[in-house]
Amino acid sequence: MTFKPTVLITGTKAGIGKGLLKAYAARPGTLVVAAIRDGPDSPIAAELTSIPTAKDSKIIVVQYDAGSKSAAVDLVAYLAATWSPMQESSSRMVQQKKSHPS
């Protein structure tokens, strides 16, 4: 199944992030990536993935800690390897980061 669009939202545990998660999940054919510090095996992840979705939509939860310098690159690499709709653009982002170390 191809998801269009694919949306990555950080801070989905509460507030605006959770509101955006619900809004995008209600759109048909949308893959919503919920990035939280707790990770996909946490109780909050189970709560987030139980949010109702529209037809052909899906919520996935991934671990992301904005305080970690490598978190963004690690997240993009994980998504590129795991979720095919993101592979091409994500792979380019990882390559750019590798060629421009901080």
N, C-alpha and C positions, 0 to 999 in steps of 0.2 A: 504494500500500500504506500502510495506517495502522499505525503502531507504537504499542502500548500495553504497557508504559509507555515513556517516553523518559527516559533517565538521562544526566546530564552529570557526568563525573568528571574532576577535575583531578589532576595528578601521576601519570599513568598509565604513565610510563616504567619505573617499578620499584616494589617494595614493596607497600604496602597498595593504592595506586591501581591498580597493574597487577592485583593479586589481585581487586579489585572489578570491574575491566573484564572479566576472565575469567568471574567469577561471573555478572554480568549478561548477558554475551554468550551464556552457556549457557542462558538462559531464552528460550523461544519467543516470537516476536513483539516483541522488544525492540530499540529503537534506542539504541545506546550511543554517546554523544558523548565521545570521548577528547580532552581539552584538554591540549596540551603546548606548551612554549615553542618547540620546533623547527619546528612547522608541518607541514602535510599532505604536503609534498614531501620530507621528510627520510627517511633510512634507518630511523629508529625508527618513523616513521609506517607505513612498509611492513611492518615487523615486527608492529606492533599490529593492522593490518588483516588480517594473515594468521592471527590467532588464530581457532580454530574457533568457529563460532556455531551456535546452535540454529536450527530451522526458522523461517523468516520473521524472523530477527534480522539486524542489521547493525551494524557498527562504522564510525563515521566519525571522522576525526581533524581537529581544528581547532587553529589557533594561539591560544595564550593565555599571556600573560606577566603573572603576578600582580604584578610590580613596576611595571607601567604603570597609572597612574591611570584611563586610559580603556579599559583592556582588557576589563573586564566589560561595559560598555555596547557596545563594538564587537563583542564576541562575541555578545551577545544580538541585536543588529541583524543581524549576519551570519546567525545561525540563523533568525531570523524571516523573512528574505528568501529563504533557501535551502531550508528544511525545513518544509513546510506544517503538520505536526502541531504545531509550536511557534509558528505565526504569531500566533494570537490572544493568548495569554498573554505572549509575548515582546514584542509590540507595545505592550501595556499597560505593561510594565516600562520600555521605552525612553521612552514618553511620560511616565511618572512621573519618570524621571531628568532629562528635559529641563525639566520644570516645577519641579524642585527642585535647581538647580545647587549644587555644593559650593564 
